[in-house]
Each structure stands twice: as structure tokens, then as C-alpha cells.
Amino acid sequence: MRKLPWSTDRPPLMLAPMQGLTNEALRSCFIERYAPDIVFTEFVRVQTQSRKRIAKADLAEIRAHAAAVPLVVQLIGNHAEALAEAAWRVQEAGCAHLNLNLGCPYGRMTTGATGGELLRDPEKLMELLRSLRQAISGSFSVKCRAGYDDPQQIFQLLPLYEECRLDYLILHPRTVVQKYAGQADHQLTAEVARCTALPVIANGDINSAATGRQLLAGAGVAGLMLGRGALADPLLFRRIRGELDNAPSEAVRRQELREYLEDLLQRYLVKFCGERQALMKLKDVLNFIPDEPLQRELRKLKRAISVARFRQLLESFFPRGILPFLTGLLLYPFMILPG
């Protein structure tokens, strides 16, 4: 029987692991305000030269997760024994759900290939997966690209994933060499879902409620993982579920963004050391907001050099009004539902 970090009552909507972005502060913001079903850590580097295997800060962050929303720890590494020991440490820290990064197109450490680079060596990959499966008593998954340079490689990898008893598969249907160019091929995602008994989670270019619903309705996938689309519109989880309007007016959208950015700023000021670092982290998020009518305002926010100035600009560009009250009334019925 598969061990999954979600119930089968509804397709899970997951917040993707994004390096430098989905830190503890952002995850807590999403959990408390936007209701993803599952959240992932940024990738956790597994050290081959250190007996500790995982940095203290990463273990502390894992232990600090107290929300009911499941946390999945994503590991990145290339040494079977080190990965297995890291998996034990993660489970001792209280997290039962682990994932191996096989998708990062930039993942290379000084000791060898990691991330998407591992797709070039299926024998090495099998060794890592078998070692991790033996070490993991909870759910075990991979987040992978369709292939290294050939999107059809996924069909050669599927028997390997099944043999190593993965619990589910997260597929980003681009190749490693594509990085983020072009469009994610979700026709390929649907074909993969038809060819395997593994639950397949669709990932990549899910930037609208319409796209998300279409995948859930017609691709045979078990759920969705939202990355850049969620950073751009954190309410996308609720829009896909039909709880909110798919296309809010510009005035409502401005208010939604203001509440999002204000909340993140406050959390970043607590988590990071000083105003400058908090603003830099927040500006990283601004880069993912694509709204064309707001680009002039967003550029000015990116140039703010103090928290006071950032807040002043938020006040002028995204003015308060009756909208927060109305938004609260609209959201309240869904806030009391279990996550």
C-alpha cells in the first residue's frame, strides 16, 4: 500500500520547492493564508564529506514545522550512503515525507552530478533510489524532468521508479537541457500518467486556474504542484478549487497583492538579518509577478532601499479601502474548512 502525504478525498495542490524562495517564512505565509495541501522545503544539500550530512539550520527548520499541512523535505545529493543517512536524520527530526531532486537543471556539487544531471546515469540513479527506499519508512517520491536531453527518456525511467517502489512521481515535462525555455508539455504528462500505476503530480507552467482544472479533468494526474504560478498569485490554490474568482478585477488583484506583500515583508523582517536582506528576499518574489498593468509600480518597489519606503510605495500603489473587508467576508467560509 502506498504511503502518501495527502488523503484521497481530493487531488492535492502542492507548493513547489523553489531554491532561494520557498523558505520557512514564505511557507508559513502560504499555509496560513492560501491553503496548499502540501508544502516542500527548498532542496536540502546532502554532504558527502561531513558526518552530519545535513546542515544544522536545515534540521532546525524541519523540526520547527508544526502546521497540520504536511511538509516534504527535498534532498539533493549523489552518494547513496550519505543520502540514506540524511533520510534517517530527517525522519528523526520529525518529517516522514522525503523527495529526491532529479529536476534542478543547475544541480551540481563539487563531488559530482546532482539534480537533473543524475538522469544521465540510470545505473547510479537506481543505486541512490534503492538506498533511499530502504532508509525511508514514510512516503518517498522524486521530482524529475522528462529526461536529460530527450523527453521520451521518461518512459525508460518509469520501470526504474516503479521497481524502486516510489510512492508517487512529480513530473516537470521539460528536459534538463531546456531549463525553463519553451512550454511544459502536459500532453506528455498525460501520456506518462496513462503508462504507470504511480500517482503522477503535474508540475510546470500551471499559471492559471483554467490550466490547473484542465489538467485535473483530462490528464489523469493525481494532483498538481504549483511553483512560479503560486508566487505570482498565491490565491491560485483557491481559484483552482473554485473557491474564488478566476479573473479578479484589477482593483481586487491590487488588494490581494498588497496583503500578500505586507504579510511576507513582516515575516521576512523576523526571519532574516536586517532590513536589507528582508527586502532582497521580497524583491526576489516581485520578479515572479507578471501583471503588465502593475509593472511600473513593481519596478519602483524593487528600487526601494528601506522598509519605510517600500511600505510607502505599497500604500500609494495599492491603496486600502473596503476591499479587505469584502475579501475577508468572501474568504471566511473557506478558512474554517479543514486544510
N, C-alpha and C positions, 0 to 999 in steps of 0.2 A: 504494500500500500504506500502511495506517495505521501511524503511529508511536505505540506505546502504552507507558506506563511499567510494564507488567506483562506477564508471559508468559501464554499462553493455556492453561496447564496446569490452572488452577483460577480460579474467579471471584475477583477481587481484593477484599479488605476494606480500606478506606481510613480513615485517621483524618482527620476533617474539619478544615478551618480554622475556628478559633473565636477571634475577636478578644479579646485580653487573657488568653487561656488556653493555646493551643497554642504556647507559646514553645519555644525550643530545649531547655530543661531538661525540660519535660513530654514533648516528642517523643522525646528520648533515653531517658527512662524507659520509654515505651511500646515503643520499638524493642527495647530490651534485655530487657524483661520480658514483653511482651504480644503481640508478633509481628503488628502490622499489616503488610500487604503494601506500603502506600504511605502516606507522611505529607505533609501540606501545611503551608506556613507560615501564620501569621496574614496577613491581607491586607497587602500592601506598597503603601503610598501612592506614586503616581507624581506628581511635582511638575511643574507646567507652567511655573513661574516660575524654577526652578533648573536650571542646565545639567547638574547631576549626576543629576537625575531621581529617583534613589533615595538614601535616607539611607545614610551610611557604615555605620551599625550594622546595617542590613538586609543590605547586601552582605557584611559580615564574617560574619554568621550563615549566609548562604548558602555562603560559602567554607568555613566550619567543618564543614559536613556531610560526614562521612567514612564513614557507615554504608553497608552494601550496600543497605539499603532505600531505594528511590527517594524523592527529595524533589521535590515540585511547588511552585513559587513562584506564589502567587496575587497578581495585580496588581489594583489598583483605581484607576481614573482615567477621564478623559473627553476626552483630547486625543490624536488619532491619532498625531501625530509624537512626542509625549512618550512614549506607550505603546510605540511601536516602538523608540525609543532605550533605554527601560528594559528592554525584552526583550533587546536586544543586550548590555546591561550584565550582566543576569542570566546569559546564556549565557557571557559572558566570565568570569564568576565560577565557572563550572563546573557550572551546572544546565541540563539540556537540556529540562526539562518545565515548561511555563507554563500558567497558568489565568487567565481573566478573571472577576472577581467581578461577577455580574449578579443577585445574590440578596440582598445586605445590605439590609434594609428601613430602615436608618438611614444609608445611604451617601451623604452629600452633602459636598462640599468647597466652599470659598469661591468657587472658579472655576466651579462648576456641578454638575449632577447626576452622580452616580456610582452604582455598585451597581445595585440593583433599579430605581432611578429611570430608568436608561437604557432599560428596556423600554417607556417611554412614547414613545420616539423611534426607531423601527426604522431610519430612514434614517441617523441619526447612528450607531446601533449597527453597521450594515453597514460604514460608513466605518472604525470602530475595528477591527472584526474583520478586514477586508481588510488593513489596515495591519499588524496583529499577525501575520497569517498569512504575509505576505511577510517579516517580520523573524524569524520563529521557524523554525529548522531541525529542532527536535525535536518533541515532542508538544505539541499546543495544544488546550485544552478550555475550556469555560465551566461555571461553577456558577450555575444560574439558578433563578428561581421560575417557576411555571407561567404567570404573567402579572402585569401590574401590578395590575389590579383584576378581571380576568376570567380564570379558569383555562383557558378554551378558547383563549386567546391563544397558547399554546404551539404549537398546530397551524399558526398563521400564521408563527411564528418558525422552525419546523423547516426549511422550504426555505432560509431565510436562513443557518442554521447549516450546512446541507449545502453550499450554494453557496460559503461561505467556508472550506470544507474543514477543519472541525473534525475532530479525531481521535476524540473521544468527548464525551459530554454528561452532566453531573451535574445531576439534576433534583430539586429540592425542591418537591413538588406542593402548595404553598400559593401564594397571591398575595402580592405585596409588601404590600398594604394589610392583609392578615390578620396580618402579622408572624408570631407563633408561636401564635396563637389557633386553637382547634379541633384537628382531627386532620389529619395529612398524608394526602392522598387517593391511595393507591397503586394504586387501580383506574385512575386517570388515568395513573400511571406506566406501568402495563402497556399501556394504550392507546397511549401515546407510543412505547413500545418496539416495538409492532407496526407503527407508522406510519413508522418511519425505519430506514435502514440503519446509522445511527450507533450504536455501543455506548452504552447508557444505564446510568448508575450511579444507583441509587436512594438517596435521602437524605431523612431526616425521620422522626422518631418510630420509629426502629429501636432499641427499648429492650430487646429480649429475643431469645434465640436462636431461639425459635419464630417470631417475626416475620421475622427475617432469613432463616431457612431457607425460610419460606413464599414470600417474595419471590423468592429464588433459584430455587425449584422451579416457581413458577407465573406469574411476571410477565414472563418473557422478558428480564430485565435481565442485563447483563454482570457486574455486581458491586454492592457496597454501600459506602456511605460512612456511618460511624458518628460521631456528634457527642456529643450530651448523653448518649446511652446508654453510650458508651465512657467518658466522665468518671465516670459513676455506677458502672460495672462494667468496669474495664479488661480483665478476662478475657473479655469478650463476644466478642472476636475468636476465641478458642479454643473458646468454647461453641458458636458458630455452626458452626465446623469439626467439632464433635463430639469434641473432644479432652478436654473437661471436662464435669462435671455441669451440666445446665441450671439446676437449682434447688438450690444447696448449702444445707446446714443453717445455722442462724443462727450456730453456733459457727465453722463454716468461713468463712462470709461475714465475720464479725468479724475473723478472722485475715487473710483476703485484704485487707480494708480497712486493717488495721494495717500490713501490709507495703507496701501502695501509698502510704499517707500518710507513713510513715517514709522511704521512698525519695525521694518528692517533696520532703519537707522538707529532706533533706540536699542535694539538687540545687539547691533554691531558695536555700539559705544560701550556696552557691558563686556562683550566678548574680546574685543581687540584692544591693543595697547595704544590709546591716544586717538584724537580726532582724525589725524591724517590717515591712519591705517583703516579706520572705520569708513571714511569717505572713499578711499581707494577701493575697498571691497564693494561698497554700494555702487560706485561707478562701473564696476565690472558687470553688475546686474543691469544697469541702464543700457549697456551695449546690446542687450537682447530684446529691448522693447522697440518694435519695428514701426509703430504707428506714424505714418507720414505726416499727419497734421500736427503732431507733437514734437517733431524733430528739432525745431528751433528752440523750444523750451528745454528739451532734453540736453541739447548741446550746452546750454547755459548752466544747467545743473552739473554737467560733467566738468565745467570750468570753475565751479565753486571751490574755494580754498579753505573755507571754515564751515563748521556745522551751523553757525548762526546764519551765514549767507545761504547755505543750502536750504535751510528752513524758510528763510525769507522768500527765496525763489519758489519753493513749493506753495507757499501761501499766495503768491501773486499769480502763478500759473495754474494752480489747481485750487481755486477758492472754495472755502467752506460754504455750506448753505443748508437747505433742507434735505439734501441728498443723503447724508449719513444716516439721518433718522429713518428715511424711507428704505434705505438699503438694509438697515437693521431689522425693520419690520419684515422685509422680504426674506432675509436670511434666517430669522429666528426659528421658524418651524423646522428647518433642516438642521440647525445647530443642536437641537435636542434629540436628534436621531442618533443611534449608536454609529460610531465610525466603522 
